[in-house]
Amino acid sequence: MPEPSSLRLPVLADIQSAQSEYQHIALNWVGMEQIDLPLEFEGRPVMAKVNAGINLLNNQHAAKGIHMSRLYMQLDDLTQGEVTPGAVQGVLKAFLRSHEGQSSEASLSIKGELLLSRKSLISNYYGWKAYPIELTATLNEACVFHIKVGIPYASTCPNSAALSRQSAQVAFQRDFEGQEDNLTMEAVNEWLGTKGMPATPHSQRSWAWLEAELNMQATQFPFRQLIDAGENALGTAVQTVVKRGDEQAFAQACGSHLMFCEDAARRLHQRLLKESGFAGFSIRVEHQESLHAHNAVARVRFQRVGHVA
């Protein structure tokens, strides 16, 4: 029996490198989805799900398939510090180098939730709120970045508010008809406190989905900028810590910012036009109706001159 040291291990099979009768067919995208990675954006940790892949060309270097482990190992570079456009572009370039001649386009997408501390409206307390975020990056002739955020907010129907005010007028006229000469401020105040809201306008939790294309000069992914701009434009972002004073302030904010889905989309459009760093943006607002069994939705897009979406 030969000594163990004299045994020669067989070369590991590499089926991926074998020829295939169909490998002349180009593929638009091949890769992996739902990869778990701990990432950091703007100083905040994000438990992310990542999709990463490349295309496969039909040329003299055409391959049967890709080496997915090469892509997977390159992704670890994104876990070594804050995720920036430069870091993502470096990883995408490494994807292409690892399949030189076989691919011309690399892409990845990152989804997760960004936890931000938010101050209450009146009581000066803070609480945490999770915002859905998404980053997509594609590298071919140039590297293009899109970021997307989801913002929950409250929307109060303007029509419902008008009908509610009209109901209050009718009730007031009915209760005080014929007492005009003897009507006192005290009586009116008491009526308002006990009967002044015979009908209430309907409100609902709503979502604004804001997607922006970054300028080529971007050095970070400005998720917070996009979130803050959206919440400031809407004025009724859902809250975290809520004491009674905060709840009253929130009700007042909703009353001051009555909006249909069309109004919300236009408010956001006007605000994002003032934000720097974006080559274009798209907006989708969804009012998850409390009156209807369906949702009300509005969408709008904008692209700056000289940029192609």
C-alpha positions as CSV (number, residue, x, y, z in Angstrom):
1,M,0.0,0.0,0.0
2,P,1.5,3.4,-1.0
3,E,2.4,6.0,1.6
4,P,-0.3,8.7,2.1
5,S,2.2,11.3,0.9
6,S,2.5,9.6,-2.5
7,L,-1.3,9.9,-3.2
8,R,-2.2,12.4,-5.9
9,L,-5.5,14.3,-5.4
10,P,-7.6,14.5,-8.6
11,V,-8.1,17.9,-10.2
12,L,-11.6,19.2,-9.1
13,A,-14.1,19.1,-11.9
14,D,-15.0,22.4,-13.4
15,I,-18.3,21.8,-15.3
16,Q,-18.9,25.6,-15.5
17,S,-15.9,25.9,-17.9
18,A,-17.2,23.1,-20.2
19,Q,-18.6,24.0,-23.6
20,S,-22.3,24.2,-24.3
21,E,-24.1,24.1,-27.6
22,Y,-26.2,27.0,-26.6
23,Q,-23.6,29.3,-25.1
24,H,-23.7,31.5,-28.2
25,I,-27.0,32.8,-26.8
26,A,-26.3,36.1,-25.0
27,L,-27.9,36.6,-21.6
28,N,-29.0,40.0,-20.3
29,W,-28.3,39.2,-16.6
30,V,-26.9,36.4,-14.6
31,G,-26.2,36.6,-10.9
32,M,-27.4,36.2,-7.4
33,E,-30.3,37.6,-5.5
34,Q,-31.2,38.1,-1.8
35,I,-27.6,38.1,-0.5
36,D,-27.4,39.1,3.2
37,L,-24.9,41.9,3.9
38,P,-24.3,44.2,6.9
39,L,-23.8,47.6,5.3
40,E,-23.5,51.2,6.4
41,F,-25.1,54.3,4.8
42,E,-24.6,57.8,6.2
43,G,-23.3,56.5,9.5
44,R,-26.3,54.1,10.0
45,P,-26.2,50.3,9.9
46,V,-28.4,48.5,7.4
47,M,-29.1,44.8,7.2
48,A,-29.3,44.6,3.5
49,K,-30.5,42.2,0.8
50,V,-28.3,42.5,-2.3
51,N,-28.7,41.4,-5.9
52,A,-25.6,41.3,-8.0
53,G,-24.9,40.2,-11.5
54,I,-23.5,40.7,-15.0
55,N,-24.5,40.1,-18.6
56,L,-23.0,37.5,-20.8
57,L,-22.0,38.4,-24.4
58,N,-22.1,36.4,-27.6
59,N,-18.6,36.7,-28.9
60,Q,-15.4,34.8,-29.3
61,H,-15.0,34.7,-25.5
62,A,-18.6,33.5,-24.9
63,A,-19.0,31.5,-21.8
64,K,-21.4,28.8,-20.7
65,G,-22.0,30.6,-17.4
66,I,-20.4,33.0,-14.8
67,H,-18.3,32.4,-11.8
68,M,-20.7,33.5,-9.1
69,S,-18.2,33.1,-6.3
70,R,-16.1,35.8,-7.8
71,L,-18.9,38.2,-7.6
72,Y,-19.9,37.1,-4.1
73,M,-16.3,37.7,-2.8
74,Q,-16.1,41.1,-4.3
75,L,-19.2,42.2,-2.4
76,D,-17.3,41.9,0.9
77,D,-15.6,45.2,0.0
78,L,-18.8,47.0,0.6
79,T,-18.9,45.8,4.3
80,Q,-15.6,47.5,5.2
81,G,-16.9,51.0,5.7
82,E,-19.6,53.4,4.5
83,V,-21.1,52.5,1.2
84,T,-20.3,55.3,-1.3
85,P,-20.7,55.7,-5.1
86,G,-16.9,55.2,-5.4
87,A,-17.0,51.9,-3.4
88,V,-19.9,50.6,-5.5
89,Q,-18.3,51.5,-8.8
90,G,-15.1,49.8,-7.7
91,V,-17.0,46.6,-7.0
92,L,-18.8,46.7,-10.3
93,K,-15.5,47.2,-12.2
94,A,-14.2,44.2,-10.3
95,F,-17.2,42.2,-11.5
96,L,-16.3,43.0,-15.1
97,R,-12.6,42.3,-14.6
98,S,-13.4,38.9,-13.2
99,H,-15.1,38.0,-16.4
100,E,-13.0,40.0,-18.9
101,G,-14.2,39.8,-22.4
102,Q,-17.3,37.9,-21.5
103,S,-19.4,40.8,-20.0
104,S,-20.0,44.4,-20.7
105,E,-22.4,45.4,-18.0
106,A,-22.5,44.9,-14.2
107,S,-25.2,45.8,-11.8
108,L,-26.3,45.5,-8.2
109,S,-29.2,46.5,-6.1
110,I,-29.4,46.9,-2.4
111,K,-32.6,47.0,-0.3
112,G,-32.9,47.5,3.4
113,E,-34.4,49.8,6.1
114,L,-32.6,52.9,7.4
115,L,-33.4,53.6,11.0
116,L,-33.5,57.3,11.9
117,S,-34.2,59.1,15.2
118,R,-37.1,61.5,14.9
119,K,-38.1,64.2,17.4
120,S,-41.7,64.4,18.6
121,L,-43.7,67.5,17.5
122,I,-44.2,69.2,20.9
123,S,-42.9,67.1,23.8
124,N,-39.2,67.0,22.9
125,Y,-38.9,63.2,22.9
126,Y,-37.2,61.1,20.3
127,G,-38.1,57.7,18.8
128,W,-36.8,55.5,15.9
129,K,-38.4,55.1,12.6
130,A,-37.5,52.7,9.8
131,Y,-37.5,53.9,6.2
132,P,-37.4,51.4,3.3
133,I,-34.5,52.3,1.1
134,E,-33.1,50.9,-2.2
135,L,-30.0,51.6,-4.2
136,T,-29.5,50.4,-7.8
137,A,-26.3,50.8,-9.7
138,T,-25.4,49.8,-13.3
139,L,-22.0,50.1,-15.0
140,N,-21.5,49.8,-18.7
141,E,-20.1,52.8,-20.5
142,A,-20.7,54.9,-17.4
143,C,-22.0,54.2,-13.8
144,V,-25.5,55.2,-13.1
145,F,-26.9,55.3,-9.6
146,H,-30.5,55.5,-8.4
147,I,-31.7,55.8,-4.8
148,K,-35.2,55.2,-3.6
149,V,-37.0,55.8,-0.3
150,G,-40.4,55.1,1.2
151,I,-42.0,57.8,3.4
152,P,-45.2,57.0,5.4
153,Y,-47.4,60.0,6.1
154,A,-51.1,60.8,6.9
155,S,-53.4,62.3,4.3
156,T,-56.7,63.9,5.1
157,C,-59.2,64.2,2.2
158,P,-60.0,67.9,1.3
159,N,-63.5,67.0,0.1
160,S,-64.3,65.0,3.3
161,A,-63.0,68.0,5.4
162,A,-65.3,70.4,3.5
163,L,-68.3,68.1,4.0
164,S,-67.4,67.8,7.7
165,R,-67.3,71.6,8.1
166,Q,-70.6,71.9,6.3
167,S,-72.1,69.4,8.8
168,A,-70.9,71.5,11.7
169,Q,-72.5,74.6,10.1
170,V,-75.8,72.8,9.7
171,A,-75.7,71.5,13.3
172,F,-74.8,75.0,14.7
173,Q,-77.6,76.7,12.7
174,R,-80.1,74.0,13.9
175,D,-79.1,74.3,17.6
176,F,-79.0,78.1,17.8
177,E,-81.7,79.1,15.3
178,G,-83.8,82.0,16.8
179,Q,-81.2,82.7,19.5
180,E,-79.0,85.0,17.5
181,D,-79.7,88.1,19.7
182,N,-78.8,86.2,22.9
183,L,-75.9,84.2,21.6
184,T,-72.9,84.5,23.9
185,M,-69.2,83.5,23.4
186,E,-69.5,81.1,26.4
187,A,-72.4,79.3,24.8
188,V,-70.6,79.0,21.4
189,N,-67.5,77.8,23.1
190,E,-69.4,75.1,25.1
191,W,-71.2,74.0,21.9
192,L,-67.9,73.7,20.0
193,G,-66.4,71.6,22.9
194,T,-69.3,69.2,23.0
195,K,-71.1,69.2,19.7
196,G,-68.8,71.1,17.3
197,M,-67.7,68.0,15.4
198,P,-70.8,66.1,14.2
199,A,-68.8,64.7,11.3
200,T,-65.1,63.9,10.9
201,P,-63.0,64.0,7.7
202,H,-61.5,60.7,6.7
203,S,-57.7,60.3,6.8
204,Q,-55.4,57.4,6.0
205,R,-51.9,56.3,6.2
206,S,-50.2,57.0,2.9
207,W,-46.9,56.3,1.3
208,A,-44.6,58.4,-0.9
209,W,-42.0,56.6,-2.9
210,L,-39.3,58.9,-4.1
211,E,-36.6,57.7,-6.6
212,A,-33.7,59.9,-7.6
213,E,-30.9,59.6,-10.2
214,L,-27.7,60.9,-8.7
215,N,-25.4,63.4,-10.5
216,M,-22.1,62.0,-11.7
217,Q,-20.2,64.0,-9.1
218,A,-22.0,62.3,-6.1
219,T,-19.7,61.2,-3.3
220,Q,-22.4,59.6,-1.0
221,F,-25.9,58.2,-1.2
222,P,-28.1,61.0,0.2
223,F,-31.0,58.9,1.5
224,R,-31.5,61.3,4.4
225,Q,-31.7,64.3,2.1
226,L,-34.4,62.7,0.1
227,I,-36.3,61.6,3.2
228,D,-36.1,65.0,4.9
229,A,-37.2,66.8,1.7
230,G,-40.2,64.5,1.3
231,E,-41.3,64.8,4.9
232,N,-40.9,68.6,4.9
233,A,-43.0,68.9,1.7
234,L,-45.8,66.7,3.0
235,G,-45.9,68.1,6.6
236,T,-47.7,65.1,8.0
237,A,-45.1,62.4,8.4
238,V,-46.1,59.6,10.8
239,Q,-44.8,60.0,14.3
240,T,-42.9,57.9,16.8
241,V,-43.3,59.1,20.4
242,V,-46.7,60.8,20.8
243,K,-48.0,62.5,24.0
244,R,-51.3,64.4,24.0
245,G,-49.7,67.6,22.9
246,D,-48.0,65.9,20.0
247,E,-51.3,64.2,19.0
248,Q,-53.0,67.6,18.9
249,A,-50.2,69.1,16.9
250,F,-50.4,66.2,14.5
251,A,-54.1,66.7,14.1
252,Q,-53.5,70.4,13.4
253,A,-50.8,69.5,10.8
254,C,-53.3,67.2,9.0
255,G,-55.9,70.0,9.1
256,S,-53.4,72.4,7.6
257,H,-52.2,70.0,4.9
258,L,-55.4,68.6,3.4
259,M,-54.4,66.7,0.2
260,F,-55.6,64.4,-2.5
261,C,-53.0,62.1,-3.9
262,E,-52.5,64.6,-6.8
263,D,-51.8,67.4,-4.3
264,A,-49.2,65.3,-2.5
265,A,-47.4,64.4,-5.7
266,R,-47.2,68.0,-6.8
267,R,-45.9,69.2,-3.4
268,L,-43.2,66.6,-3.6
269,H,-42.4,67.5,-7.2
270,Q,-42.0,71.2,-6.3
271,R,-39.7,70.4,-3.3
272,L,-37.5,68.0,-5.2
273,L,-36.9,70.6,-7.9
274,K,-35.1,72.7,-5.3
275,E,-32.9,69.8,-4.1
276,S,-29.3,69.7,-5.5
277,G,-27.4,66.5,-6.4
278,F,-30.2,64.9,-8.5
279,A,-30.2,64.5,-12.3
280,G,-33.8,63.5,-12.2
281,F,-36.5,61.9,-10.0
282,S,-39.7,60.0,-10.0
283,I,-42.5,60.1,-7.5
284,R,-45.3,57.7,-6.6
285,V,-47.8,58.5,-3.9
286,E,-50.3,56.0,-2.6
287,H,-53.2,56.9,-0.4
288,Q,-54.4,53.7,1.3
289,E,-58.0,54.8,1.5
290,S,-60.2,54.6,4.6
291,L,-63.3,55.5,2.6
292,H,-62.8,53.2,-0.4
293,A,-61.7,49.6,-0.7
294,H,-59.1,50.7,-3.3
295,N,-56.1,53.0,-3.1
296,A,-55.6,56.4,-4.8
297,V,-52.3,56.7,-6.6
298,A,-50.5,59.5,-8.5
299,R,-47.1,59.5,-10.3
300,V,-44.9,62.1,-11.7
301,R,-41.4,62.2,-13.2
302,F,-38.8,64.8,-14.0
303,Q,-35.5,64.7,-15.8
304,R,-33.0,67.5,-16.0
305,V,-31.9,68.7,-19.5
306,G,-28.8,66.9,-20.6
307,H,-29.5,63.8,-18.7
308,V,-31.1,60.6,-20.1
309,A,-33.2,58.5,-17.8
